[in-house]
Amino acid sequence: MSLLVVGLSHRSAPVSVLERAALSADAKVKLLHDTLAAEPATEAAVLATCNRIELYADVDKFHAGVAELSTLLAQHSGVALEELTPYLYVHYEDRAVHHLFSVACGLDSMVVGEGQILGQIKDALALGQELHTAGRLINDLFQQALRVGKRAHSETGIDRAGQSLVTFGLEQLTAGRETVEAWAAGKRALVIGAGSMSSLAAATLARAGVAEIVVANRTAERADRLAEILVASGTGVAARAVPMTKVAGELTRVDVVVSCTGATGLVLTGEDIAAALADGGPAGLLPEQAAPTSAPTAGHAPAGPAVAGLDPEVVARLAAVAAAGGRLADAGGARTITAAGATGPGTDGCPLDAPAPAGRAALTGVDANALELHGTWADQGEAAAQRQPRRGTRSHADGTPVRLALLDLAMPRDIDAAVHRLPGVRLVDIESLAEAAADAPMAADVDAVRGIVADEVAAFGAAQRAAHITPTVVALRAMAAEVVAMEVARLDGRLPELDGRQRAEVTQTVRRVVDKLLHAPTVRVKQLASEPGGAGYAEALRELFDLDPQTVASVSRADAAGTPGATAAAGAAGTADQNHDSGRAS
């Protein structure tokens, strides 16, 4: 076994690098094809999730394999190799197995113990099988990883330590003030995407008690199907599907947005969010038509400018600035200028010359550069205000009620990260989840899972080493069978008077003698080969019996391809050993 993994994850690289290096579906296919085309690799699989990108391959040369896999990752991710290299990690042979098994158990996840990774490993294996890039080693490795992950979840309490990114993200949206169920009750949600993560998010929201879920997806059939499943789930949630072109309208009437698509660019820009807030109240009402803040609807944050703290004209101006500059670095200005005690430049440090009495009207006529300068100042103050134990939620320190809660689980991100500066908006994304997860306590069961991983790694290594010597044992048995056949044929020529019963008895006797002679060395060599450092026994066997290397290689190729001939040959070798055991017992 020469298993090599080269990759990067949330543990080795900042989210900004992971976001840029994210692989599209087409890129994963091309990466696998190019990996097999590279000389050092004979089989490969790629595990790409929201917080890791890993390329697994069976290589015949370590250094050449590392260089080639690193280059291919850089090439297909679009991040220059010299920029990507500092964040890459490399694992080889048993360490590579240990790494994947740890990943499968959730020990290497952003949220320790989360079980979603098992589905992602299964998808990675399915892609390798579909493209015929997964051979015997990759198949055995990933299938056992799935078994190890399931064992960890069934035999330990790792589930108590971890949860899905969806649940963790929703907890961050509540800012720890209430349970997810209490927070979600009666709310309306928009789920963008209909893949595995988006489906999990929709199901979690339905169980949490939201009143309505709207599903938007580029493929209408998948959105319709997810909506049908939600309606039939028995949770009582109302669900419907809309095309992506209707997302902007839906933003004006929902309380929560969860987005996880495979898009390479932003799905929701700052302008989209600002425009939705400007439209104000539920069901797309204009701010002056929205319900008064003194009598909010149960389960919903009150809508309209009194809640979001936004004047429609100001929001429109901020949206225009965002559209022109491509970001909303200035958006914090709407909140900061009206903070209690704000008195303009020279008193609170704001570089924007906007006296307090003028309030938001002071923004009229201010150019984009000035707003950008103010946004930088506002961000610095906000960063200081956000230094608290629960760091993962991007929210405001001024107590502004949340009009729109956004959960972005995509990599690269779907939602402009700068929208958290808009008053009335709370954003949780992969980057803020990573910060929050760093504070999460580890469960006592993690040690038990680590013990399971260690045991399974040892068992996998022993099985692979034993399998490595099997072609040699099969070739030895085949050579012995050929010798028996030649000697029986020679005996037939010298004693033609033997009848059929006598000839069969002689043939069986010769075969039993050969089986008895080969039994002990073949059984023992399998035992020795399964131990660390046992690879040399196969070579010794080939030398001692002068086995044809081409014969051994052909058995190995047939075994890797799963051909009936190889399976039959291996079965014959095992049967011979069993026959010998029964012969000794008799």
Summary of the structure (lengths in Angstrom):
residues: 586
radius of gyration: 32.1
end to end distance: 39.2
largest distance: 123.5
contacts: 2008
relative contact order: 0.09
helix: 58%
strand: 10%
